[in-house]
Every structure is written in C-alpha cells, then in structure tokens.
Amino acid sequence: MSTLSLWQSTAPLPGYGPLRSDIEVDVAVIGAGITGLTAALLLKRAGQRVAVLEARTVGSGVTGFTTAHITEALDTRWFRLTKNFGRDGAGIAARSQRAAIERISALIAEEEIECEFRRLPGWLFAEEDRGVIELEQEAETTRALGLHVSFAEPPLPFPVKAALRFDDQAQFQPLRYLAALATAVHGGGSFIADRTRVLDVEDGEPCTVHTEGGTVVCRDIFVATHSPVNDRLLLQTKLSQYRSYVVTVRGRGPSPVGLFWDTVDPYHYVRTAEDDGGWFLVVGGADHKVGQNPDTVAAYRHLRDWIRPRFFTSMLQGKDPLEHEWSAQVVETVDGLPYVGRNPTDGHVWVATGYAGNGMTHGTMAAILISDLICGRRNEWADLYDPARVKPVSSFKEWIRENVDYPLHFVADRLKRPAARSVEDVPRGEGRIAEIVGERLALHRDEAGMLTALSPVCTHMGCEVRWNPDARSWDCPCHGGRFAPDGQVLDGPPIRPLRRKKLSITEDGRKTDPSAAIVRRLGLAVALGGMLFGKLGLDPAVAVIKRRRERGRVVTQAWTRWTILGAAGMMAAALARARENSAAPGCQGTRRVSLAADTLFAIACLTGAMNLVCGVLLTRTAKGGAVPIETGLRSGPAMTLRQRRLHRTMVVGGWTQLAALAGALALQSPSQGRAR
C-alpha cells in the first residue's frame, strides 16, 4: 500500500535546485505550498521580484497531503464564528472564502491549468439526532450571511438524519495546480529555490533571510510555512497542531457527486477522485494532537471501520481494496479563524497560519490578503485576520486548554520510563526513546540496521519528542514540531534539527544502570509532587482559609511532610545524577557533564531546605495551630512582621525551587551531549 498521497502518486512536480549565492529581491516567500506560490504569483503580477524558498521540494509540505476540498463550510461552524466575531466579522469571513474559491477558478482559467477542477455541492450531514440541532443552527446562520444552503437528501449509500447542502463548492488535483503555479512564478526576475532550508529570519530595512546556501536581502518577508518558523512563542501559544489521516479505496459503478463532512468530533470528510483506472473514494479523519497518540496506526483502522458498513456493499470493489494511506498536519487557532497579516513583533515580516481543515480556501485567501498588504492596497479582511488580535471572551478558555500541554509534557515526559534500555531494543524501521548510561536519547534504526542517535529535546521550546510509527518521524507533543529520523525539520515551528549524538558504546555500557535511573526518576517525581501539593509558591495557608484550629494543624502537618519529601526527592535526584556522571562506562566524554544542570539541582535542593525551615518557623509562630494568612503575596491583617517576612521568603523560594527544577529537567540532554 502506498504511503504517498494520491496526488503525489499521479502528479510529478518540477525541481528547481537550491540557492547557491547571496541575492537581493523585493519579497522573499518562505514555503512553496498553495499559500506561498499563490502569493508569489500575485506579487509577480504586481511587478515585484519574488524569491520562493522551499526546504524540500514544491508541494512536499501540507499541500501535498491535503484532500483538496474547496469549500465555504469551515471546520468551525458559522454560528460559532458569528458568536466569536459578530455578524459583521462572520460576513467578512464568508466573503473572503467565496473570493478564494473564485480566485482559484480564475487562476486555472488564466494559466490554462489541467488539474481536474470541478464545481459540485458540499454536504454537511448528521447520522445522530444531536447533530440535527447543529445543522439547524448552521442553516439559519449561513442563510443570514448570504451563503446558498438548503436541506436536501445527500447522494450517499447509507441513511442520515439530515444534511445541509452548500451550493457551488469545488475540488481539484492540488499538485497539478501547484505545479502550474510554480511554472508561472519561476522566471522573469523571480525564481524558486527548492532544497533550501531557512536558518533565520531578520526583520529590518532591509530584511534578511539566512539559508544554508546564501543570504536573501529583501524589503518584505512572507513566512508561508503552515506553522510560522519565525515566531518562537507569541503566536505559537495561540495555535494547536493536529495530525489527520486519509485512506483511499477503489470504487465501482457511479461515484457520489459532492464533498461530504459529518458532525461528529473528530469529524470524517469524504470526496472522490479519478484516474485512468476509474475513481477513488478519499476518506479522512481520526484527528489527534501531534505527538499525543502512541498508536497512530489505529487511526487508519478507525477509518476502515467507518467506511465498511457505509460504502463497501454498494460502491467499493473487493473485500478491502485500500490503495493509499497518508497523514497530514492541521493547525487550529483558539478562536476559529486563521492568523494572516503582519507578524505582531515585526515591521516587514508577514505570516499566515491556522487554516484548520480548510487549507485550499484559507491558503488562497491568505495569499490575496498578504499580496494586497505588501503592495499597499486596502483590504477589508485585514483587521479580521490580524495575527495580533485578541478575543478574550471567545478564546481564553480554549487558550488555557491548549497551552496546558507545554508544562505538562515538558516535565512529565522526562519522568516516563524510556521505551528502550539498550540499543538492541530498537527494531529495524522504528524509533525509540532510550536511556543509555543515564542519558536519554532518541534512537532510530533504519531498514538496513544503521542506528541514528539524536537528542530527544525539541529545538523549539525544549519538550521531548516521541516516535510516530505511521509517519516515521519524531513528533513534539507541545507545539507540534516534527523531525525526520535523521533529525531534520519536517514541520515547524522549530527551525534547527535535533542534535546528533555519536554513540561509542562498549559491551559493558549498552544498558543504563537501572538503579540510578530509577532513583533519579523517583526523586524528580516526589520533588514535583511535593511542590505541587505543598506550594507552587509553598503556601500553607491555601487550605486554612476557614481559620479552624484542628484543620489548621492537619494541613500544616501535611504541608510539612510534603515539603520534606520534596526536598529529599530533589536531593536523591541530584545524588543519582552525580553517580551517573562520575561513572558512566561506554561513552566518550561522560565525565564532562552538564555543570549547569547540577547547579540547578543544587539550587532547588537549597531552596527546598530554606522553605522547610521557614515553614516550620511560620507554623510555630502561628497561634492555635492555624496560619492566619491569605494566599499569594497578599498578607492578612493578623500577620506579624516576622510572619510576613517568612511567608514572602517562602513564596520567592517556592518559585525559585520550581524554576530551578524545570531548568535542570530541560538540561537532562545538554547541548554539549555526553554520548560522543
């Protein structure tokens, strides 16, 4: 079965060669997908000299793995967008989606592109009663926004409760379309450089793009890389990255005419595609956050199980005629619309991201908007899609829900038992997180048996990557970065590859010392538990607000026990780490340990001891066994000067303890590396 997408199997794309010297242009576009190439063509038509820089090849990113639904039916329902952005904002969004569909149609006609473009209806259907209510809300809202929708019976071979028809949608073969855009861009003062990885982006007058092959000096930079590689933190906290899965099945008889989506979560999406042998049913879904599903193969099983009772008896050939399986990256925003415009911290750097499952229309819309802004033309969409927008009421809860992943995985993944204790535990064609002589490594063994050792620390913000057996990649569960088995970046936001490690392991050093690893992990777990339970700003007053004497004694005693365990746990972790560092056989340079990490462990232990002493003194000075103070840094009127000083010392010490432990964890795989 092919792991290439259907489009990659049927549309070879042109190559252009890497950048080999320093150049100067008007606009540098980073990324040769539908957004970057559409924007490049529009800018070139406006008289700009454009350089398109692509790390791999044209269409090798998300555009090559889309299912290419061209539709106004967005992943976020229109009634929710109306609630988030108001009637006027939703109306602007609806007009921008229609403009994108018509611009795709116009470019196909103007460039005479043969890409199987076809206008057809889209169907949002419900198989359960609860989905019907959602369809009724959507119908009322979309009609008010001017979309052409109606309830009708969809051309599907299985019964549904209700279906909402969207008129005048479209589909095409995306890579044939992309190849034609690339041909139109290249030449006449503009060019495409593929296999050219961008290393850094500098805003200024002029701007500078640093690549592996040379430097590009330009007036404006458009980062069209699906997930921005130039914004390390601000924009990334408002984005969530998901993997979505697709299978194709060979059909028989007449094919269903239309694009189809259901109302479940995660939803399923269906279309057809043709080749010389007939037609395919293309079905996608089973989305999950990047790096957070250890059994990615199960997603394909889910899709097959969903297809069988609905299509196999009437439309599909054979018992299980699957021909393609692939997965793709989906980026969602906290409020339901993409971020398109000037990067919030820059003057001449432009970004476009957060398309969710509507990359064809959102990507084209973004290209139109960015080309207008760069050329100084007014566009009514600009404020709606502004990357600097803040929608606190509609998006704050979603922002909190999505960003809890970072602190959770940053700490917890380092405490997990590694999947391998020895290089022999890594099978061919697979990757494993291993712990070898006390150091965590990302190990991959190719089909020929060659082993590649990498640091498992993502180069974006320091989380630990996980092996994805379906895509054969190292995926970061915090912000969705993905790396190839050799560590090269596949998907942003990281720019730099995973650090390479050189293994030189003797027979005695193939496995880590399990006692040291267990002691260190238990120590870290107890330390974290002690801080979370006792403080996160060690505050014994949190549960004593009622000022009841007996409750005060119990809580104070519990806090004291957990603080002691926390300090003891960190001390055990530090000692175990020192034991590993002083006697780690089999790797060169193991005695050159990370001094910074050990120093941070020592600071965490000292602040833990300081908090313990302050807590005991504070408890003894409190009357009746209760601690009459409020939470946080605020002090109650009953506190004495000594109590306030002790309490504030504990607050500062608690946060210092937490920061020191987090820093030490981040340096578990130090930049210098110990396996050389």
C-alpha atoms as one frame of an Amber mdcrd trajectory, in Angstrom:
protein
   0.000   0.000   0.000   1.336   3.447  -0.943   2.188   5.887   1.848   2.442
   8.686  -0.699  -0.688  10.737  -1.123  -2.886  10.028  -4.126  -1.778  13.357
  -5.617   1.933  12.596  -5.240   1.410   9.275  -6.992  -0.187  10.897 -10.044
   1.456  14.340 -10.431   5.268  14.570 -10.648   6.442  18.055  -9.703   9.282
  20.101 -11.226  12.582  20.685  -9.400  14.426  23.999  -9.395  17.636  23.489
  -7.439  18.948  25.078  -4.225  20.078  28.638  -3.613  23.851  28.865  -4.098
  24.681  32.553  -3.583  23.561  35.776  -1.929  20.748  37.551  -3.778  18.504
  40.619  -3.494  14.782  40.705  -4.360  11.688  42.687  -3.383   9.897  39.908
  -1.497  11.106  36.588  -0.082   8.399  33.933   0.294   9.266  31.010   2.586
   7.328  27.880   1.643   6.252  26.513  -1.750   2.746  25.327  -0.903  -0.546
  26.770  -2.077  -0.174  29.885   0.096   3.391  30.721  -0.891   3.076  30.040
  -4.616  -0.277  31.812  -4.970   1.120  34.862  -3.159   4.302  34.749  -5.252
   2.321  34.716  -8.497   0.079  37.601  -7.401   3.108  39.627  -6.279   4.947
  38.919  -9.513   1.915  40.085 -11.477   2.021  43.290  -9.406   5.593  43.956
 -10.557   7.507  42.558  -7.561  10.662  40.449  -7.842   9.992  37.361  -5.734
  12.177  34.555  -4.382  10.346  31.429  -3.160  12.458  29.383  -0.720  11.462
  25.773  -0.001  13.278  23.429   2.404  12.358  20.313   0.399  10.520  20.357
  -2.941   7.464  22.139  -4.324   4.295  20.677  -2.788   6.155  18.431  -0.329
   4.509  20.057   2.680   0.891  20.043   3.781  -0.488  20.916   0.320   0.805
  17.607  -0.989  -1.160  15.719   1.672  -4.454  17.610   1.620  -7.733  16.126
   0.392  -8.321  19.392  -1.504 -11.863  20.301  -0.503 -12.529  23.809  -1.836
 -15.413  24.953   0.305 -17.113  27.664   2.341 -18.145  25.118   5.004 -15.430
  25.794   7.570 -14.227  23.495  10.343 -15.529  25.994  12.888 -19.277  26.289
  12.385 -20.549  29.623  11.125 -22.864  30.060  14.097 -19.836  29.828  16.425
 -17.853  32.276  14.287 -20.777  34.687  14.429 -20.728  34.414  18.224 -16.945
  34.982  18.333 -16.631  37.757  15.732 -20.130  39.203  15.409 -22.395  39.266
  12.384 -20.161  41.718  10.509 -16.969  39.753  11.165 -18.541  36.459  10.088
 -19.863  38.187   6.959 -16.361  39.351   6.030 -15.045  35.815   6.585 -17.773
  34.376   4.348 -16.977  36.852   1.553 -13.267  36.060   1.811 -13.934  32.325
   1.389 -16.078  32.906  -1.697 -13.378  35.207  -3.107 -10.800  32.445  -2.587
 -12.909  29.909  -4.493 -13.363  32.329  -7.373  -9.655  33.251  -7.422  -8.699
  29.572  -7.742 -11.148  29.244 -10.616  -9.787  32.392 -12.278  -6.133  31.298
 -11.998  -6.988  27.926 -13.518  -8.604  29.676 -16.474  -5.866  32.322 -16.882
  -2.961  29.872 -16.676  -4.853  27.111 -18.551  -4.218  24.587 -15.794  -5.317
  20.961 -16.237  -5.999  19.919 -12.645  -9.420  18.196 -12.693 -11.132  21.288
 -11.282 -14.827  20.614 -10.805 -17.641  22.589  -9.216 -20.010  20.489  -7.131
 -22.109  20.750  -3.942 -20.866  20.160  -0.413 -22.895  18.272   2.181 -22.743
  18.604   5.969 -24.666  15.588   7.299 -25.696  14.170  10.681 -26.168  10.467
  11.475 -27.403  11.173  15.011 -30.256  13.273  16.381 -27.968  15.639  18.269
 -26.267  16.589  15.016 -29.578  17.748  13.532 -29.787  20.608  16.043 -26.337
  21.739  14.961 -27.383  21.643  11.296 -30.437  23.772  12.030 -28.287  26.389
  13.771 -25.813  26.352  10.899 -28.554  26.690   8.275 -30.058  29.736   9.984
 -26.668  31.456  10.320 -25.342  30.709   6.831 -28.518  31.947   5.164 -28.233
  35.199   7.101 -24.624  35.519   5.893 -25.661  35.083   2.262 -24.402  31.548
   1.623 -26.516  29.363  -0.649 -27.587  26.480   1.583 -30.617  24.209   1.848
 -31.718  20.970   3.490 -31.740  18.103   0.982 -31.129  14.363   0.650 -27.408
  13.683   0.007 -26.268  11.171  -2.662 -24.854   8.742  -0.081 -25.432   4.960
   0.044 -26.366   4.996   3.747 -29.145   6.734   5.703 -28.589  10.037   7.510
 -30.806  12.036   9.870 -30.396  15.293   7.942 -27.993  17.012   5.546 -27.266
  20.646   4.723 -26.293  21.312   1.103 -23.758  24.066   0.252 -24.029  25.024
  -3.418 -21.155  25.886  -5.768 -18.202  24.320  -3.943 -15.277  22.663  -5.797
 -12.452  20.121  -5.828  -9.261  19.603  -7.865  -5.945  17.758  -8.053  -3.859
  20.070  -5.839  -0.354  19.184  -7.007  -1.134  19.657 -10.691  -2.492  23.067
  -9.765   0.623  23.786  -7.698   2.999  22.692 -10.473   1.361  25.162 -12.862
   1.620  27.998 -10.326   5.325  27.235  -9.816   5.943  27.327 -13.580   4.236
  30.722 -13.781   6.285  32.123 -10.871   9.752  30.971 -11.998  11.415  33.332
 -14.440  11.241  36.986 -15.420  13.216  38.209 -12.415  11.526  35.872  -9.928
  12.614  32.358  -9.064  12.079  29.283  -6.896  14.875  27.675  -4.874  13.999
  24.251  -3.503  16.098  22.123  -1.127  16.970  25.457   0.531  16.432  25.384
   4.274  15.877  28.719   6.023  18.022  29.136   9.146  16.930  32.552  10.374
  14.634  35.453   9.543  15.614  39.050  10.406  13.196  41.955  10.251  14.567
  45.350   9.277  15.063  47.798   6.424  16.073  45.780   4.530  15.051  42.346
   5.825  17.357  39.339   5.670  16.701  35.633   5.245  19.637  33.364   6.094
  19.652  29.982   4.352  22.053  27.077   4.018  23.046  28.242   0.532  23.159
  32.013   0.854  21.528  35.157   2.162  18.440  36.811   0.680  18.121  40.576
   1.175  14.617  41.917   0.580  12.066  44.574   1.509   9.415  42.143   2.845
   9.322  38.531   4.005   6.244  36.312   3.831   6.522  33.216   6.063   4.098
  30.785   4.377   5.240  27.621   6.145   1.890  26.455   7.559   3.270  26.941
  11.084   5.448  30.069  11.369   9.144  29.363  11.875   9.967  32.951  12.857
   7.731  33.281  15.946   9.043  31.191  18.816   6.443  31.958  21.466   3.849
  34.720  20.998   1.917  33.324  18.028   2.624  29.681  18.856   0.656  29.866
  22.114  -2.477  30.611  20.062  -2.014  27.607  17.752  -2.664  23.873  18.146
  -1.287  21.244  15.774  -3.106  18.036  14.893  -2.465  15.005  12.694  -5.284
  13.975  10.365  -5.409  10.647   8.480  -6.579   9.706   4.974  -7.275   6.444
   3.137  -8.328   5.873  -0.482 -10.477   2.995  -1.700 -11.090   1.967  -5.330
 -14.755   2.442  -6.272 -17.132   0.799  -8.737 -20.237   1.984 -10.552 -21.292
   5.645 -10.391 -19.436   7.779  -7.861 -21.225  10.034  -5.338 -21.169  13.638
  -6.536 -20.122  16.095  -3.867 -17.941  16.860  -0.881 -19.130  15.371   2.411
 -18.497  16.037   6.134 -20.267  14.718   9.213 -20.971  16.389  12.558 -19.040
  14.082  14.909 -15.840  15.153  16.655 -13.332  14.442  15.219 -15.319  14.560
  12.006 -14.997  12.464   8.816 -14.578  14.071   5.408 -15.193  12.393   2.059
 -14.682  13.157  -1.627 -13.931  11.244  -4.819 -11.037  11.456  -7.277 -10.483
   9.933 -10.698  -7.609   8.323 -12.546  -7.247   6.189 -15.682  -8.497   3.112
 -13.816 -11.737   4.648 -12.552 -12.400   6.511  -9.331 -11.328   6.522  -5.694
 -13.223   7.244  -2.518 -10.986   9.553  -0.434 -11.873   9.488   3.290 -10.160
  11.395   6.080 -10.499  11.983   9.818  -9.408  10.461  13.170  -7.583  13.682
  14.110  -5.475  13.926  17.266  -2.912  16.346  18.624   0.599  15.863  17.265
   2.715  13.528  19.387  -0.140  12.602  21.735  -1.340   9.319  20.225   1.145
   6.461  20.610  -0.888   4.167  18.300  -1.083   6.206  15.089  -1.797   3.051
  13.069  -5.114   2.769  14.934  -6.309   5.904  13.123  -6.317   4.002   9.823
  -8.213   1.135  11.432 -10.816   3.631  12.606 -11.267   4.982   9.074 -11.548
   1.485   7.585 -14.114   0.531  10.230 -16.087   3.676   9.443 -16.050   3.036
   5.669 -17.052  -0.651   5.631 -20.685  -0.515   6.797 -21.387   2.635   4.779
 -19.778   2.077   1.374 -18.423  -1.427   0.797 -21.592  -3.265  -0.195 -22.724
  -0.722  -2.774 -19.797   1.254  -4.152 -16.421  -0.292  -3.421 -14.524  -3.057
  -5.157 -13.353  -6.213  -3.390 -13.202  -7.030   0.301 -10.686  -4.392   1.402
  -9.363  -2.564  -1.692  -7.301   0.124   0.059  -4.644   1.703  -2.154  -3.272
   4.720  -0.228  -2.786   5.726   3.393  -1.284   9.007   4.486  -1.468  11.641
   7.216  -1.176  15.426   7.252  -0.701  18.327   9.628  -3.629  20.559  10.640
  -3.106  23.835  12.540  -6.015  25.287  14.506  -6.420  28.635  16.265  -8.074
  29.373  19.591 -10.911  31.448  18.070 -11.648  29.591  14.829 -10.153  31.847
  12.131  -6.603  31.933  10.699  -3.949  34.489  11.597  -2.948  36.331   8.428
  -1.048  39.603   8.311   1.959  41.368   9.802   3.788  39.351  12.449   2.963
  41.074  15.762   6.593  41.784  16.697   7.877  42.799  13.240   7.552  45.581
  10.719   8.138  43.820   7.384   7.573  40.127   8.191   4.180  38.664   7.268
   2.668  35.358   8.399  -0.291  33.103   7.583  -1.286  30.123   9.716  -4.158
  28.361  11.446  -6.083  27.038   8.424  -7.559  24.006  10.251  -9.075  21.672
   7.614  -9.673  24.425   5.037  -6.217  24.901   3.608  -7.228  25.397  -0.018
  -9.544  28.352   0.599  -7.720  29.785   3.628  -4.365  29.463   1.849  -5.647
  31.267  -1.229  -7.380  33.910   0.914  -4.111  34.475   2.797  -2.177  34.871
  -0.453  -4.642  37.503  -1.705  -4.562  39.405   1.592  -0.772  39.367   2.039
  -0.106  40.397  -1.564  -2.510  43.321  -1.111  -0.859  44.410   2.153   2.678
  44.168   0.760   1.650  46.202  -2.302  -0.054  48.821  -0.132  -3.594  48.025
  -1.252  -6.513  48.268   1.179  -8.262  45.003   2.007 -11.375  44.740   4.203
 -10.238  41.354   5.541  -7.084  42.705   7.225  -8.469  43.533  10.678 -10.482
  40.313  10.922  -7.468  38.050  10.299  -4.866  40.228  12.073  -2.379  37.932
  13.934  -2.244  40.431  16.814  -5.978  40.194  17.518  -7.129  39.140  20.977
 -10.596  37.692  21.586 -10.532  37.195  25.368 -14.154  36.170  25.833 -14.322
  33.676  22.990 -10.810  32.262  23.094  -9.437  32.450  26.640 -10.865  29.099
  27.749  -9.572  27.418  24.576  -6.181  29.110  25.028  -5.875  27.688  28.546
  -6.974  24.207  27.411  -4.463  24.040  24.568  -1.477  25.536  26.438  -1.615
  23.178  29.416   0.212  20.692  27.167   3.502  22.570  27.373   4.195  22.485
  31.141   2.618  19.048  31.438   4.738  17.359  28.768   7.838  19.431  29.494
   8.072  17.840  32.943   6.096  14.595  32.781   7.721  13.162  29.639  11.138
  13.351  31.260   9.870  11.265  34.153   8.496   8.488  31.973  10.210   5.146
  31.739  12.083   5.009  28.419  10.887   2.578  25.761  14.396   1.113  25.379
  17.215   0.332  27.795  19.616  -0.884  25.156  20.410  -0.235  21.505  19.278
  -3.820  20.854  15.763  -2.808  21.958  15.292  -0.645  18.836  13.890  -2.765
  15.945  14.601  -2.060  12.280  12.469   0.660  10.762  11.481   2.002  14.178
  12.474   4.686  16.679  12.570   4.572  20.477  13.353   6.913  23.333  16.175
   5.136  25.136  18.198   5.696  28.265  21.810   4.684  27.732  24.249   5.074
  30.655  21.967   7.648  32.232  21.331   9.783  29.163  18.026   9.935  27.284
  18.413   9.562  23.519  16.127   9.367  20.501  17.349   6.269  18.652  16.275
   5.208  15.160  17.346   2.089  13.303  16.770   2.074   9.547  15.828  -0.984
   7.478  19.499  -1.711   6.831  20.243  -1.789  10.560  22.091   1.549  10.803
  21.476   3.354  14.096  20.998   7.122  14.411  21.252   8.733  17.841  19.700
  12.148  18.497  18.897  14.352  21.433  15.171  13.878  22.190  14.812  17.577
  23.118  12.798  19.585  20.583  14.788  22.601  19.386  11.740  24.861  19.616
  10.988  25.043  23.357  12.632  22.016  24.911   9.912  19.344  25.136  10.782
  15.704  24.499   9.808  14.247  21.111   8.021  10.937  20.518   8.288   8.400
  17.718   5.430   8.354  15.184   5.373   4.871  13.574   2.927   5.905  10.833
   4.772   8.972   9.505   8.184   7.624  10.633   9.009  10.881  12.350   9.877
  12.324  15.737   6.894  14.438  16.865   6.769  17.051  19.622   3.587  16.903
  21.756   3.892  20.521  22.958   3.779  22.697  19.816   3.583  20.139  17.012
   7.090  20.278  15.563   8.091  17.203  13.575  11.524  15.829  12.674  12.725
  13.193  10.222  14.508  10.073  11.572  17.835  11.840  10.944  16.659  14.884
  12.936  15.913  17.273  10.058  12.851  19.503  10.497   9.688  18.321   8.723
   7.130  20.721  10.234   7.575  23.974  12.158   7.720  25.816  14.466  11.313
  24.536  15.047  13.948  25.659  12.557  17.002  23.773  13.820  17.270  19.971
  13.560  17.556  17.660  16.546  21.122  17.485  17.817  23.104  14.493  16.598
  24.785  12.175  19.099  27.678   9.824  18.329  27.380   6.524  20.150  30.568
   4.742  21.138  29.250   2.013  23.397  31.261  -0.845  24.858  29.806  -4.233
  25.697  29.534  -3.232  29.375  27.861   0.070  28.584  24.989  -0.997  26.373
  22.449  -0.634  29.138  21.976   2.084  31.684  22.412   1.476  35.385  18.747
   0.846  36.291  19.150   1.696  39.975  20.493   5.179  39.243  17.779   5.849
  36.662  15.014   4.659  38.994  16.303   6.719  41.920  16.587   9.835  39.754
  13.114   9.419  38.284  11.508   8.731  41.639  13.354  11.681  43.128  12.093
  14.016  40.428   8.531  12.704  40.732   8.495  13.146  44.518  10.059  16.596
  44.196   7.435  17.705  41.718   4.631  16.234  43.812   5.935  17.962  46.900
   5.971  21.355  45.211   2.597  20.971  43.542   0.903  19.753  46.727   2.711
  21.981  49.169   3.129  25.220  47.260   3.678  26.044  43.600   4.600  29.013
  45.756   4.797  26.947  49.010   1.807  28.434  50.864   0.477  26.512  53.882
  -2.420  28.953  54.151  -4.171  27.779  50.966  -6.328  25.234  52.790  -6.544
  27.107  56.102  -8.748  29.961  54.942 -11.525  28.892  57.324  -9.137  29.506
  60.270 -10.318  26.404  62.102  -7.810  25.213  64.672  -7.826  21.455  64.059
  -7.927  21.847  60.283  -5.008  24.240  60.524  -2.905  21.667  62.377  -3.721
  18.886  59.881  -2.975  20.979  56.817   0.207  22.406  58.298   1.432  18.912
  59.173   0.581  17.645  55.675   2.380  20.563  54.103   5.448  19.979  56.253
   5.588  16.278  55.297   5.308  17.013  51.581   7.923  19.765  51.754  10.336
  17.350  53.443   9.622  14.740  50.758  10.118  17.350  48.034  13.499  18.439
  49.376  14.536  14.804  49.942  13.414  13.855  46.454  15.466  16.544  44.823
  18.481  15.619  46.907  18.104  11.979  45.822  17.794  13.079  42.194  20.933
  15.201  42.452  22.898  12.356  44.066  21.705   9.877  41.432  22.721  12.277
  38.677  26.150  12.730  40.250  26.503   8.944  40.417  25.709   8.641  36.688
  28.091  11.449  35.781  31.042  10.114  37.763  30.848   6.542  36.457  29.175
   6.192  33.076  31.075   3.495  31.130  30.980   3.103  27.400  30.545   6.670
  26.153  33.288   9.138  25.433  33.209  12.345  27.426  30.738  11.198  30.065
  32.718  12.939  32.806  32.144  16.275  31.041  28.690  16.573  32.491  26.296
  19.471  32.399  27.516  21.682  35.234  24.530  23.974  34.727  22.034  21.149
  35.337  23.794  20.012  38.504  23.947  23.614  39.742  20.211  23.997  39.211
  19.567  20.771  41.109  21.633  22.145  43.989  19.684  25.430  43.953  16.413
  23.508  44.002  17.585  21.464  46.979  18.800  24.542  48.892  15.590  26.489
  48.287  13.594  23.420  49.298  15.500  23.282  52.584  15.040  27.038  53.057
  11.295  26.697  52.527  11.169  23.863  55.024  12.891  25.938  57.719  10.684
  28.964  57.026   7.564  26.802  57.089   8.441  25.290  60.469   9.155  28.740
  61.940   5.961  30.158  60.464   3.910  27.263  61.838   5.353  27.678  65.331
   4.653  31.403  65.418   1.015  30.943  64.344  -1.489  30.918  67.181  -3.787
  27.943  67.713  -2.114  25.793  65.045  -3.621  27.791  62.163  -1.710  30.144
  59.909  -3.704  33.390  59.634  -2.518  34.489  56.190  -4.127  34.810  52.803
  -2.976  33.086  49.633  -0.407  34.523  47.232   1.708  37.527  48.125  -1.103
  39.328  49.997  -0.896  39.407  53.796  -3.802  39.348  56.205  -4.127  41.957
  58.997  -3.439  39.375  61.717   0.081  38.605  60.474   3.067  39.800  62.404
   6.046  41.385  60.655   8.053  38.186  61.141   5.262  36.064  59.654   5.019
  38.305  56.608   8.764  38.093  56.002   8.768  34.309  56.379   5.778  33.997
  54.087   7.307  36.188  51.371  10.599  34.338  51.635   8.706  31.088  51.090
   6.849  32.452  48.068  10.065  33.595  46.390  11.801  30.380  47.396   8.939
  28.269  46.079   9.036  29.824  42.639  12.840  29.661  42.619  12.607  25.975
  43.500  10.164  25.361  40.662  12.245  27.315  38.124  15.455  25.566  39.161
  13.900  22.117  38.843  12.402  22.997  35.428  15.793  24.246  34.252  17.541
  21.126  35.470  14.993  18.942  33.675  15.481  20.932  30.477  19.192  20.176
  30.637  18.762  16.401  31.020  20.061  16.152  27.446  22.586  19.007  27.499
  23.595  20.841  24.351  27.145  19.530  24.603  25.896  15.953  24.816  27.545
  13.147  26.706  27.340  10.417  24.080  30.059  11.454  21.674
